[in-house]
Amino acid sequence: MLELLTIGRRNVDEVWVATDLDDSPVVAEIVDVARSRRITVNEVSRKRLDAEATSEAPQGVIARAAP
């Protein structure tokens, strides 16, 4: 996720972060980078994030990005 945000080859529309990851330094860095690039960051429940994820094992953060 951090690579997606920092390299900038694909447009990222928004980032979703599970609310139970608040204390993670990696997640904090992802949120900081996203906000610095003016990408909307939404805090959502883990259940909602898992329902929206396209992988079987999301790690608490997903991005909606251009293909």
mmCIF file of the N, C-alpha and C atoms, coordinates in Angstrom:
data_MODEL
# 
_entry.id   MODEL 
# 
loop_
_atom_site.group_PDB 
_atom_site.id 
_atom_site.type_symbol 
_atom_site.label_atom_id 
_atom_site.label_alt_id 
_atom_site.label_comp_id 
_atom_site.label_asym_id 
_atom_site.label_entity_id 
_atom_site.label_seq_id 
_atom_site.pdbx_PDB_ins_code 
_atom_site.Cartn_x 
_atom_site.Cartn_y 
_atom_site.Cartn_z 
_atom_site.occupancy 
_atom_site.B_iso_or_equiv 
_atom_site.pdbx_formal_charge 
_atom_site.auth_seq_id 
_atom_site.auth_comp_id 
_atom_site.auth_asym_id 
_atom_site.auth_atom_id 
_atom_site.pdbx_PDB_model_num 
ATOM 1   N N  . MET A 1 1  ? 0.814   -1.183  0.000   1.00 0.00 ? 1  MET A N  1 
ATOM 2   C CA . MET A 1 1  ? 0.000   0.000   0.000   1.00 0.00 ? 1  MET A CA 1 
ATOM 3   C C  . MET A 1 1  ? 0.863   1.255   0.000   1.00 0.00 ? 1  MET A C  1 
ATOM 4   N N  . LEU A 1 2  ? 1.899   1.258   0.817   1.00 0.00 ? 2  LEU A N  1 
ATOM 5   C CA . LEU A 1 2  ? 2.761   2.434   0.898   1.00 0.00 ? 2  LEU A CA 1 
ATOM 6   C C  . LEU A 1 2  ? 3.430   2.707   -0.444  1.00 0.00 ? 2  LEU A C  1 
ATOM 7   N N  . GLU A 1 3  ? 3.842   1.644   -1.130  1.00 0.00 ? 3  GLU A N  1 
ATOM 8   C CA . GLU A 1 3  ? 4.427   1.803   -2.474  1.00 0.00 ? 3  GLU A CA 1 
ATOM 9   C C  . GLU A 1 3  ? 3.432   2.420   -3.437  1.00 0.00 ? 3  GLU A C  1 
ATOM 10  N N  . LEU A 1 4  ? 2.206   1.947   -3.412  1.00 0.00 ? 4  LEU A N  1 
ATOM 11  C CA . LEU A 1 4  ? 1.159   2.476   -4.282  1.00 0.00 ? 4  LEU A CA 1 
ATOM 12  C C  . LEU A 1 4  ? 1.022   3.977   -4.088  1.00 0.00 ? 4  LEU A C  1 
ATOM 13  N N  . LEU A 1 5  ? 1.058   4.412   -2.845  1.00 0.00 ? 5  LEU A N  1 
ATOM 14  C CA . LEU A 1 5  ? 0.886   5.831   -2.547  1.00 0.00 ? 5  LEU A CA 1 
ATOM 15  C C  . LEU A 1 5  ? 2.126   6.660   -2.883  1.00 0.00 ? 5  LEU A C  1 
ATOM 16  N N  . THR A 1 6  ? 3.298   6.139   -2.631  1.00 0.00 ? 6  THR A N  1 
ATOM 17  C CA . THR A 1 6  ? 4.509   6.937   -2.817  1.00 0.00 ? 6  THR A CA 1 
ATOM 18  C C  . THR A 1 6  ? 4.988   6.980   -4.257  1.00 0.00 ? 6  THR A C  1 
ATOM 19  N N  . ILE A 1 7  ? 4.830   5.895   -4.996  1.00 0.00 ? 7  ILE A N  1 
ATOM 20  C CA . ILE A 1 7  ? 5.289   5.879   -6.388  1.00 0.00 ? 7  ILE A CA 1 
ATOM 21  C C  . ILE A 1 7  ? 4.386   6.715   -7.275  1.00 0.00 ? 7  ILE A C  1 
ATOM 22  N N  . GLY A 1 8  ? 3.087   6.647   -7.067  1.00 0.00 ? 8  GLY A N  1 
ATOM 23  C CA . GLY A 1 8  ? 2.150   7.509   -7.768  1.00 0.00 ? 8  GLY A CA 1 
ATOM 24  C C  . GLY A 1 8  ? 1.889   7.164   -9.221  1.00 0.00 ? 8  GLY A C  1 
ATOM 25  N N  . ARG A 1 9  ? 2.109   5.923   -9.610  1.00 0.00 ? 9  ARG A N  1 
ATOM 26  C CA . ARG A 1 9  ? 1.818   5.539   -11.000 1.00 0.00 ? 9  ARG A CA 1 
ATOM 27  C C  . ARG A 1 9  ? 0.327   5.391   -11.271 1.00 0.00 ? 9  ARG A C  1 
ATOM 28  N N  . ARG A 1 10 ? -0.417  5.077   -10.222 1.00 0.00 ? 10 ARG A N  1 
ATOM 29  C CA . ARG A 1 10 ? -1.864  4.926   -10.368 1.00 0.00 ? 10 ARG A CA 1 
ATOM 30  C C  . ARG A 1 10 ? -2.551  5.927   -9.460  1.00 0.00 ? 10 ARG A C  1 
ATOM 31  N N  . ASN A 1 11 ? -3.638  6.490   -9.953  1.00 0.00 ? 11 ASN A N  1 
ATOM 32  C CA . ASN A 1 11 ? -4.417  7.418   -9.133  1.00 0.00 ? 11 ASN A CA 1 
ATOM 33  C C  . ASN A 1 11 ? -5.148  6.652   -8.047  1.00 0.00 ? 11 ASN A C  1 
ATOM 34  N N  . VAL A 1 12 ? -5.020  7.116   -6.834  1.00 0.00 ? 12 VAL A N  1 
ATOM 35  C CA . VAL A 1 12 ? -5.725  6.522   -5.708  1.00 0.00 ? 12 VAL A CA 1 
ATOM 36  C C  . VAL A 1 12 ? -6.841  7.479   -5.317  1.00 0.00 ? 12 VAL A C  1 
ATOM 37  N N  . ASP A 1 13 ? -8.071  6.966   -5.313  1.00 0.00 ? 13 ASP A N  1 
ATOM 38  C CA . ASP A 1 13 ? -9.233  7.792   -4.986  1.00 0.00 ? 13 ASP A CA 1 
ATOM 39  C C  . ASP A 1 13 ? -9.450  7.907   -3.485  1.00 0.00 ? 13 ASP A C  1 
ATOM 40  N N  . GLU A 1 14 ? -9.279  6.799   -2.776  1.00 0.00 ? 14 GLU A N  1 
ATOM 41  C CA . GLU A 1 14 ? -9.487  6.818   -1.342  1.00 0.00 ? 14 GLU A CA 1 
ATOM 42  C C  . GLU A 1 14 ? -8.802  5.632   -0.697  1.00 0.00 ? 14 GLU A C  1 
ATOM 43  N N  . VAL A 1 15 ? -8.557  5.778   0.598   1.00 0.00 ? 15 VAL A N  1 
ATOM 44  C CA . VAL A 1 15 ? -7.966  4.715   1.405   1.00 0.00 ? 15 VAL A CA 1 
ATOM 45  C C  . VAL A 1 15 ? -8.924  4.425   2.544   1.00 0.00 ? 15 VAL A C  1 
ATOM 46  N N  . TRP A 1 16 ? -9.143  3.148   2.811   1.00 0.00 ? 16 TRP A N  1 
ATOM 47  C CA . TRP A 1 16 ? -9.958  2.726   3.940   1.00 0.00 ? 16 TRP A CA 1 
ATOM 48  C C  . TRP A 1 16 ? -9.044  2.072   4.966   1.00 0.00 ? 16 TRP A C  1 
ATOM 49  N N  . VAL A 1 17 ? -9.236  2.444   6.221   1.00 0.00 ? 17 VAL A N  1 
ATOM 50  C CA . VAL A 1 17 ? -8.433  1.901   7.313   1.00 0.00 ? 17 VAL A CA 1 
ATOM 51  C C  . VAL A 1 17 ? -9.379  1.344   8.365   1.00 0.00 ? 17 VAL A C  1 
ATOM 52  N N  . ALA A 1 18 ? -9.110  0.128   8.811   1.00 0.00 ? 18 ALA A N  1 
ATOM 53  C CA . ALA A 1 18 ? -9.926  -0.461  9.871   1.00 0.00 ? 18 ALA A CA 1 
ATOM 54  C C  . ALA A 1 18 ? -9.676  0.287   11.180  1.00 0.00 ? 18 ALA A C  1 
ATOM 55  N N  . THR A 1 19 ? -10.735 0.555   11.904  1.00 0.00 ? 19 THR A N  1 
ATOM 56  C CA . THR A 1 19 ? -10.622 1.341   13.136  1.00 0.00 ? 19 THR A CA 1 
ATOM 57  C C  . THR A 1 19 ? -9.808  0.637   14.215  1.00 0.00 ? 19 THR A C  1 
ATOM 58  N N  . ASP A 1 20 ? -9.639  -0.671  14.132  1.00 0.00 ? 20 ASP A N  1 
ATOM 59  C CA . ASP A 1 20 ? -8.879  -1.382  15.165  1.00 0.00 ? 20 ASP A CA 1 
ATOM 60  C C  . ASP A 1 20 ? -7.374  -1.326  14.949  1.00 0.00 ? 20 ASP A C  1 
ATOM 61  N N  . LEU A 1 21 ? -6.901  -0.558  13.966  1.00 0.00 ? 21 LEU A N  1 
ATOM 62  C CA . LEU A 1 21 ? -5.467  -0.458  13.682  1.00 0.00 ? 21 LEU A CA 1 
ATOM 63  C C  . LEU A 1 21 ? -4.877  0.888   14.080  1.00 0.00 ? 21 LEU A C  1 
ATOM 64  N N  . ASP A 1 22 ? -5.526  1.618   14.930  1.00 0.00 ? 22 ASP A N  1 
ATOM 65  C CA . ASP A 1 22 ? -5.113  2.976   15.266  1.00 0.00 ? 22 ASP A CA 1 
ATOM 66  C C  . ASP A 1 22 ? -3.681  3.096   15.770  1.00 0.00 ? 22 ASP A C  1 
ATOM 67  N N  . ASP A 1 23 ? -3.165  2.116   16.482  1.00 0.00 ? 23 ASP A N  1 
ATOM 68  C CA . ASP A 1 23 ? -1.851  2.234   17.094  1.00 0.00 ? 23 ASP A CA 1 
ATOM 69  C C  . ASP A 1 23 ? -0.714  1.715   16.221  1.00 0.00 ? 23 ASP A C  1 
ATOM 70  N N  . SER A 1 24 ? -1.001  1.285   15.023  1.00 0.00 ? 24 SER A N  1 
ATOM 71  C CA . SER A 1 24 ? 0.027   0.728   14.150  1.00 0.00 ? 24 SER A CA 1 
ATOM 72  C C  . SER A 1 24 ? 0.851   1.840   13.502  1.00 0.00 ? 24 SER A C  1 
ATOM 73  N N  . PRO A 1 25 ? 2.185   1.836   13.684  1.00 0.00 ? 25 PRO A N  1 
ATOM 74  C CA . PRO A 1 25 ? 3.020   2.866   13.061  1.00 0.00 ? 25 PRO A CA 1 
ATOM 75  C C  . PRO A 1 25 ? 2.999   2.799   11.531  1.00 0.00 ? 25 PRO A C  1 
ATOM 76  N N  . VAL A 1 26 ? 2.863   1.610   10.989  1.00 0.00 ? 26 VAL A N  1 
ATOM 77  C CA . VAL A 1 26 ? 2.816   1.461   9.530   1.00 0.00 ? 26 VAL A CA 1 
ATOM 78  C C  . VAL A 1 26 ? 1.539   2.093   8.988   1.00 0.00 ? 26 VAL A C  1 
ATOM 79  N N  . VAL A 1 27 ? 0.435   1.841   9.655   1.00 0.00 ? 27 VAL A N  1 
ATOM 80  C CA . VAL A 1 27 ? -0.834  2.420   9.237   1.00 0.00 ? 27 VAL A CA 1 
ATOM 81  C C  . VAL A 1 27 ? -0.788  3.937   9.383   1.00 0.00 ? 27 VAL A C  1 
ATOM 82  N N  . ALA A 1 28 ? -0.182  4.418   10.439  1.00 0.00 ? 28 ALA A N  1 
ATOM 83  C CA . ALA A 1 28 ? -0.051  5.870   10.625  1.00 0.00 ? 28 ALA A CA 1 
ATOM 84  C C  . ALA A 1 28 ? 0.733   6.494   9.481   1.00 0.00 ? 28 ALA A C  1 
ATOM 85  N N  . GLU A 1 29 ? 1.769   5.811   9.019   1.00 0.00 ? 29 GLU A N  1 
ATOM 86  C CA . GLU A 1 29 ? 2.555   6.324   7.885   1.00 0.00 ? 29 GLU A CA 1 
ATOM 87  C C  . GLU A 1 29 ? 1.728   6.319   6.607   1.00 0.00 ? 29 GLU A C  1 
ATOM 88  N N  . ILE A 1 30 ? 0.965   5.265   6.386   1.00 0.00 ? 30 ILE A N  1 
ATOM 89  C CA . ILE A 1 30 ? 0.091   5.189   5.207   1.00 0.00 ? 30 ILE A CA 1 
ATOM 90  C C  . ILE A 1 30 ? -0.913  6.340   5.233   1.00 0.00 ? 30 ILE A C  1 
ATOM 91  N N  . VAL A 1 31 ? -1.518  6.574   6.373   1.00 0.00 ? 31 VAL A N  1 
ATOM 92  C CA . VAL A 1 31 ? -2.503  7.658   6.511   1.00 0.00 ? 31 VAL A CA 1 
ATOM 93  C C  . VAL A 1 31 ? -1.836  9.010   6.269   1.00 0.00 ? 31 VAL A C  1 
ATOM 94  N N  . ASP A 1 32 ? -0.650  9.220   6.818   1.00 0.00 ? 32 ASP A N  1 
ATOM 95  C CA . ASP A 1 32 ? 0.069   10.486  6.625   1.00 0.00 ? 32 ASP A CA 1 
ATOM 96  C C  . ASP A 1 32 ? 0.388   10.732  5.154   1.00 0.00 ? 32 ASP A C  1 
ATOM 97  N N  . VAL A 1 33 ? 0.883   9.702   4.474   1.00 0.00 ? 33 VAL A N  1 
ATOM 98  C CA . VAL A 1 33 ? 1.218   9.848   3.050   1.00 0.00 ? 33 VAL A CA 1 
ATOM 99  C C  . VAL A 1 33 ? -0.038  10.111  2.240   1.00 0.00 ? 33 VAL A C  1 
ATOM 100 N N  . ALA A 1 34 ? -1.108  9.375   2.518   1.00 0.00 ? 34 ALA A N  1 
ATOM 101 C CA . ALA A 1 34 ? -2.363  9.571   1.786   1.00 0.00 ? 34 ALA A CA 1 
ATOM 102 C C  . ALA A 1 34 ? -2.879  10.990  1.975   1.00 0.00 ? 34 ALA A C  1 
ATOM 103 N N  . ARG A 1 35 ? -2.882  11.455  3.203   1.00 0.00 ? 35 ARG A N  1 
ATOM 104 C CA . ARG A 1 35 ? -3.385  12.811  3.461   1.00 0.00 ? 35 ARG A CA 1 
ATOM 105 C C  . ARG A 1 35 ? -2.492  13.869  2.833   1.00 0.00 ? 35 ARG A C  1 
ATOM 106 N N  . SER A 1 36 ? -1.185  13.638  2.805   1.00 0.00 ? 36 SER A N  1 
ATOM 107 C CA . SER A 1 36 ? -0.283  14.607  2.177   1.00 0.00 ? 36 SER A CA 1 
ATOM 108 C C  . SER A 1 36 ? -0.509  14.686  0.675   1.00 0.00 ? 36 SER A C  1 
ATOM 109 N N  . ARG A 1 37 ? -1.028  13.596  0.094   1.00 0.00 ? 37 ARG A N  1 
ATOM 110 C CA . ARG A 1 37 ? -1.350  13.596  -1.339  1.00 0.00 ? 37 ARG A CA 1 
ATOM 111 C C  . ARG A 1 37 ? -2.807  13.962  -1.584  1.00 0.00 ? 37 ARG A C  1 
ATOM 112 N N  . ARG A 1 38 ? -3.480  14.395  -0.531  1.00 0.00 ? 38 ARG A N  1 
ATOM 113 C CA . ARG A 1 38 ? -4.886  14.810  -0.575  1.00 0.00 ? 38 ARG A CA 1 
ATOM 114 C C  . ARG A 1 38 ? -5.826  13.689  -1.010  1.00 0.00 ? 38 ARG A C  1 
ATOM 115 N N  . ILE A 1 39 ? -5.539  12.507  -0.527  1.00 0.00 ? 39 ILE A N  1 
ATOM 116 C CA . ILE A 1 39 ? -6.377  11.338  -0.768  1.00 0.00 ? 39 ILE A CA 1 
ATOM 117 C C  . ILE A 1 39 ? -7.283  11.174  0.450   1.00 0.00 ? 39 ILE A C  1 
ATOM 118 N N  . THR A 1 40 ? -8.552  10.945  0.192   1.00 0.00 ? 40 THR A N  1 
ATOM 119 C CA . THR A 1 40 ? -9.520  10.761  1.263   1.00 0.00 ? 40 THR A CA 1 
ATOM 120 C C  . THR A 1 40 ? -9.187  9.495   2.046   1.00 0.00 ? 40 THR A C  1 
ATOM 121 N N  . VAL A 1 41 ? -9.144  9.614   3.371   1.00 0.00 ? 41 VAL A N  1 
ATOM 122 C CA . VAL A 1 41 ? -8.914  8.471   4.250   1.00 0.00 ? 41 VAL A CA 1 
ATOM 123 C C  . VAL A 1 41 ? -10.174 8.259   5.079   1.00 0.00 ? 41 VAL A C  1 
ATOM 124 N N  . ASN A 1 42 ? -10.750 7.076   4.975   1.00 0.00 ? 42 ASN A N  1 
ATOM 125 C CA . ASN A 1 42 ? -11.964 6.730   5.711   1.00 0.00 ? 42 ASN A CA 1 
ATOM 126 C C  . ASN A 1 42 ? -11.653 5.656   6.742   1.00 0.00 ? 42 ASN A C  1 
ATOM 127 N N  . GLU A 1 43 ? -12.033 5.893   7.979   1.00 0.00 ? 43 GLU A N  1 
ATOM 128 C CA . GLU A 1 43 ? -11.914 4.874   9.016   1.00 0.00 ? 43 GLU A CA 1 
ATOM 129 C C  . GLU A 1 43 ? -13.232 4.102   9.054   1.00 0.00 ? 43 GLU A C  1 
ATOM 130 N N  . VAL A 1 44 ? -13.140 2.805   8.873   1.00 0.00 ? 44 VAL A N  1 
ATOM 131 C CA . VAL A 1 44 ? -14.332 1.956   8.819   1.00 0.00 ? 44 VAL A CA 1 
ATOM 132 C C  . VAL A 1 44 ? -14.138 0.751   9.736   1.00 0.00 ? 44 VAL A C  1 
ATOM 133 N N  . SER A 1 45 ? -15.234 0.101   10.048  1.00 0.00 ? 45 SER A N  1 
ATOM 134 C CA . SER A 1 45 ? -15.143 -1.095  10.885  1.00 0.00 ? 45 SER A CA 1 
ATOM 135 C C  . SER A 1 45 ? -14.414 -2.203  10.126  1.00 0.00 ? 45 SER A C  1 
ATOM 136 N N  . ARG A 1 46 ? -13.818 -3.093  10.855  1.00 0.00 ? 46 ARG A N  1 
ATOM 137 C CA . ARG A 1 46 ? -13.118 -4.229  10.234  1.00 0.00 ? 46 ARG A CA 1 
ATOM 138 C C  . ARG A 1 46 ? -14.092 -5.049  9.400   1.00 0.00 ? 46 ARG A C  1 
ATOM 139 N N  . LYS A 1 47 ? -15.309 -5.214  9.879   1.00 0.00 ? 47 LYS A N  1 
ATOM 140 C CA . LYS A 1 47 ? -16.310 -5.999  9.149   1.00 0.00 ? 47 LYS A CA 1 
ATOM 141 C C  . LYS A 1 47 ? -16.609 -5.367  7.790   1.00 0.00 ? 47 LYS A C  1 
ATOM 142 N N  . ARG A 1 48 ? -16.769 -4.061  7.764   1.00 0.00 ? 48 ARG A N  1 
ATOM 143 C CA . ARG A 1 48 ? -17.051 -3.378  6.493   1.00 0.00 ? 48 ARG A CA 1 
ATOM 144 C C  . ARG A 1 48 ? -15.856 -3.453  5.554   1.00 0.00 ? 48 ARG A C  1 
ATOM 145 N N  . LEU A 1 49 ? -14.658 -3.250  6.098   1.00 0.00 ? 49 LEU A N  1 
ATOM 146 C CA . LEU A 1 49 ? -13.452 -3.316  5.277   1.00 0.00 ? 49 LEU A CA 1 
ATOM 147 C C  . LEU A 1 49 ? -13.293 -4.709  4.678   1.00 0.00 ? 49 LEU A C  1 
ATOM 148 N N  . ASP A 1 50 ? -13.452 -5.734  5.496   1.00 0.00 ? 50 ASP A N  1 
ATOM 149 C CA . ASP A 1 50 ? -13.336 -7.109  5.007   1.00 0.00 ? 50 ASP A CA 1 
ATOM 150 C C  . ASP A 1 50 ? -14.358 -7.412  3.916   1.00 0.00 ? 50 ASP A C  1 
ATOM 151 N N  . ALA A 1 51 ? -15.558 -6.852  4.042   1.00 0.00 ? 51 ALA A N  1 
ATOM 152 C CA . ALA A 1 51 ? -16.606 -7.079  3.040   1.00 0.00 ? 51 ALA A CA 1 
ATOM 153 C C  . ALA A 1 51 ? -16.255 -6.416  1.706   1.00 0.00 ? 51 ALA A C  1 
ATOM 154 N N  . GLU A 1 52 ? -15.539 -5.304  1.738   1.00 0.00 ? 52 GLU A N  1 
ATOM 155 C CA . GLU A 1 52 ? -15.183 -4.575  0.523   1.00 0.00 ? 52 GLU A CA 1 
ATOM 156 C C  . GLU A 1 52 ? -13.883 -5.058  -0.121  1.00 0.00 ? 52 GLU A C  1 
ATOM 157 N N  . ALA A 1 53 ? -13.057 -5.743  0.641   1.00 0.00 ? 53 ALA A N  1 
ATOM 158 C CA . ALA A 1 53 ? -11.746 -6.173  0.144   1.00 0.00 ? 53 ALA A CA 1 
ATOM 159 C C  . ALA A 1 53 ? -11.892 -7.234  -0.940  1.00 0.00 ? 53 ALA A C  1 
ATOM 160 N N  . THR A 1 54 ? -10.975 -7.207  -1.896  1.00 0.00 ? 54 THR A N  1 
ATOM 161 C CA . THR A 1 54 ? -11.003 -8.204  -2.973  1.00 0.00 ? 54 THR A CA 1 
ATOM 162 C C  . THR A 1 54 ? -10.075 -9.379  -2.688  1.00 0.00 ? 54 THR A C  1 
ATOM 163 N N  . SER A 1 55 ? -9.261  -9.273  -1.657  1.00 0.00 ? 55 SER A N  1 
ATOM 164 C CA . SER A 1 55 ? -8.401  -10.397 -1.291  1.00 0.00 ? 55 SER A CA 1 
ATOM 165 C C  . SER A 1 55 ? -9.043  -11.160 -0.133  1.00 0.00 ? 55 SER A C  1 
ATOM 166 N N  . GLU A 1 56 ? -8.580  -12.373 0.074   1.00 0.00 ? 56 GLU A N  1 
ATOM 167 C CA . GLU A 1 56 ? -9.149  -13.181 1.139   1.00 0.00 ? 56 GLU A CA 1 
ATOM 168 C C  . GLU A 1 56 ? -8.585  -12.818 2.503   1.00 0.00 ? 56 GLU A C  1 
ATOM 169 N N  . ALA A 1 57 ? -7.471  -12.106 2.539   1.00 0.00 ? 57 ALA A N  1 
ATOM 170 C CA . ALA A 1 57 ? -6.839  -11.773 3.817   1.00 0.00 ? 57 ALA A CA 1 
ATOM 171 C C  . ALA A 1 57 ? -6.392  -10.310 3.846   1.00 0.00 ? 57 ALA A C  1 
ATOM 172 N N  . PRO A 1 58 ? -7.339  -9.378  3.835   1.00 0.00 ? 58 PRO A N  1 
ATOM 173 C CA . PRO A 1 58 ? -6.936  -7.976  3.917   1.00 0.00 ? 58 PRO A CA 1 
ATOM 174 C C  . PRO A 1 58 ? -6.259  -7.711  5.254   1.00 0.00 ? 58 PRO A C  1 
ATOM 175 N N  . GLN A 1 59 ? -5.346  -6.775  5.276   1.00 0.00 ? 59 GLN A N  1 
ATOM 176 C CA . GLN A 1 59 ? -4.575  -6.519  6.486   1.00 0.00 ? 59 GLN A CA 1 
ATOM 177 C C  . GLN A 1 59 ? -5.025  -5.242  7.195   1.00 0.00 ? 59 GLN A C  1 
ATOM 178 N N  . GLY A 1 60 ? -6.247  -4.832  6.945   1.00 0.00 ? 60 GLY A N  1 
ATOM 179 C CA . GLY A 1 60 ? -6.795  -3.697  7.649   1.00 0.00 ? 60 GLY A CA 1 
ATOM 180 C C  . GLY A 1 60 ? -6.731  -2.387  6.892   1.00 0.00 ? 60 GLY A C  1 
ATOM 181 N N  . VAL A 1 61 ? -6.184  -2.421  5.680   1.00 0.00 ? 61 VAL A N  1 
ATOM 182 C CA . VAL A 1 61 ? -6.095  -1.208  4.856   1.00 0.00 ? 61 VAL A CA 1 
ATOM 183 C C  . VAL A 1 61 ? -6.372  -1.598  3.414   1.00 0.00 ? 61 VAL A C  1 
ATOM 184 N N  . ILE A 1 62 ? -7.261  -0.858  2.761   1.00 0.00 ? 62 ILE A N  1 
ATOM 185 C CA . ILE A 1 62 ? -7.476  -1.062  1.322   1.00 0.00 ? 62 ILE A CA 1 
ATOM 186 C C  . ILE A 1 62 ? -7.494  0.308   0.629   1.00 0.00 ? 62 ILE A C  1 
ATOM 187 N N  . ALA A 1 63 ? -7.216  0.281   -0.648  1.00 0.00 ? 63 ALA A N  1 
ATOM 188 C CA . ALA A 1 63 ? -7.242  1.510   -1.442  1.00 0.00 ? 63 ALA A CA 1 
ATOM 189 C C  . ALA A 1 63 ? -8.119  1.286   -2.659  1.00 0.00 ? 63 ALA A C  1 
ATOM 190 N N  . ARG A 1 64 ? -8.803  2.317   -3.033  1.00 0.00 ? 64 ARG A N  1 
ATOM 191 C CA . ARG A 1 64 ? -9.539  2.313   -4.306  1.00 0.00 ? 64 ARG A CA 1 
ATOM 192 C C  . ARG A 1 64 ? -8.669  3.092   -5.269  1.00 0.00 ? 64 ARG A C  1 
ATOM 193 N N  . ALA A 1 65 ? -8.149  2.372   -6.266  1.00 0.00 ? 65 ALA A N  1 
ATOM 194 C CA . ALA A 1 65 ? -7.189  2.969   -7.190  1.00 0.00 ? 65 ALA A CA 1 
ATOM 195 C C  . ALA A 1 65 ? -7.535  2.616   -8.625  1.00 0.00 ? 65 ALA A C  1 
ATOM 196 N N  . ALA A 1 66 ? -6.989  3.408   -9.533  1.00 0.00 ? 66 ALA A N  1 
ATOM 197 C CA . ALA A 1 66 ? -7.163  3.125   -10.962 1.00 0.00 ? 66 ALA A CA 1 
ATOM 198 C C  . ALA A 1 66 ? -6.473  1.807   -11.286 1.00 0.00 ? 66 ALA A C  1 
ATOM 199 N N  . PRO A 1 67 ? -7.006  1.084   -12.270 1.00 0.00 ? 67 PRO A N  1 
ATOM 200 C CA . PRO A 1 67 ? -6.380  -0.208  -12.645 1.00 0.00 ? 67 PRO A CA 1 
ATOM 201 C C  . PRO A 1 67 ? -4.985  0.002   -13.209 1.00 0.00 ? 67 PRO A C  1 
# 
